[in-house]
Amino acid sequence: LFLMITAMALLFPNMSGGAAAEASGDLTSYEEMFQKDNVINVNIKIRKEDLQDIYTYPKNEEYHSADITVEGITVENAGIRTKGNMTLSSVANSDSDRYSFRIKFNKYVKGQKLLGLDDMCLNNGYSDASYMREYLHYEMLREMGMKVPETAFCNVSVNDELYGFYLAVEALEDSFLERSYGEGQNGNLYKMEEGAALTYREDESYSYANLKSGDDTDLAGFKEFVKKLNEIPDGEKGNIESFLNVDSALIYIAANTVLCNYDSYNNSMKHNYYLYEDESGIFCVIPWDLNMSFGGRESDTNIGIDTPLVSGTMEDSPLISKLLAVAEYKEKYYGYIQEMMNWLENLETRVNELKTIIKPYVENDPSAFYTVEAVSYTHLRA
């Protein structure tokens, strides 16, 4: 059984007409800010010297103080820095200053938040002429019940001057954990850096596992998880459900496969995801950094759904191979793929809805990576 998927570029035909989205009114929580299809306004007030330092040394990813105003609500003395890997280097080596940013509201003032939100990312849409890839991928996962960050389109200004049309993404920090797992949660959150294959070796340093929250500072709990995952006999469930939220892994893998998101575990890079260990010791997969979805990294690539890797091997991908070797889990995986294909049947309609909302902002984006003429066609095949 194979699913042949051609890379999709979600673009805008004709780029004319349309009205800007209405502001959502007074906000009482950050969840309201991230309402579906909302467009928010973000203004960054920062000293000119600090802004120039960001432009001069973007790869340092050094925080600077700034006052951040979102929909009329100001948080003073927040921290802001550039963010990204390949996208950061690409912009730094170009003539553009359109960087992605990370805003840490409590960087300099302990406990300071924006309507309960401690961290937010402003993603620049690098290599995405549609402005929609990441937004749509998160939307599909959210509708399937996955715990994923909130998102909202945003018009970003710097020192009251329009800077660009971005995507605001809830960072995977304490506020996300509280919203997703409840107040008082006391689990461990690990960011998976490049090389996070989850293969077990006695001498492995596990330097790819970056503990972001929790008390597993020596990674003993994480190492035990990797060991148990690899010790599951091929084709057997064993006790895997006692330490892995299997559905979170299957949905994550299926979505990467269906939406051609190869800057992920489905690639030899093995990164751009988090693992959260709850208080009962069960690990859950949390997707992250989806801007290369819809074939953004590997265009016109066809893969078989039974071996959903664009590079690397099944032997070095236990999160995939151990699960798909179990008949029950493979059937679940097929079911998730079918659910996603059903979702894609309405994709053209959904793209047109979003086009109507964001078109005026795209047309007026002063730092866009693409000209309006380049954003001119819708080409979808699955």
Secondary structure as GFF3:
##gff-version 3
##sequence-region A 1 382
A	DSSP	alpha_helix	30	33	.	.	.	ID=ss1
A	DSSP	beta_strand	39	45	.	.	.	ID=ss2
A	DSSP	alpha_helix	48	56	.	.	.	ID=ss3
A	DSSP	three_ten_helix	58	60	.	.	.	ID=ss4
A	DSSP	beta_strand	64	70	.	.	.	ID=ss5
A	DSSP	beta_strand	73	83	.	.	.	ID=ss6
A	DSSP	alpha_helix	86	92	.	.	.	ID=ss7
A	DSSP	beta_strand	100	104	.	.	.	ID=ss8
A	DSSP	beta_strand	119	123	.	.	.	ID=ss9
A	DSSP	alpha_helix	133	143	.	.	.	ID=ss10
A	DSSP	beta_strand	151	158	.	.	.	ID=ss11
A	DSSP	beta_strand	161	170	.	.	.	ID=ss12
A	DSSP	alpha_helix	174	181	.	.	.	ID=ss13
A	DSSP	beta_strand	188	192	.	.	.	ID=ss14
A	DSSP	beta_strand	209	213	.	.	.	ID=ss15
A	DSSP	alpha_helix	220	231	.	.	.	ID=ss16
A	DSSP	three_ten_helix	240	242	.	.	.	ID=ss17
A	DSSP	alpha_helix	246	258	.	.	.	ID=ss18
A	DSSP	beta_strand	273	277	.	.	.	ID=ss19
A	DSSP	beta_strand	283	287	.	.	.	ID=ss20
A	DSSP	alpha_helix	318	324	.	.	.	ID=ss21
A	DSSP	alpha_helix	327	344	.	.	.	ID=ss22
A	DSSP	alpha_helix	347	363	.	.	.	ID=ss23
A	DSSP	three_ten_helix	372	374	.	.	.	ID=ss24
###
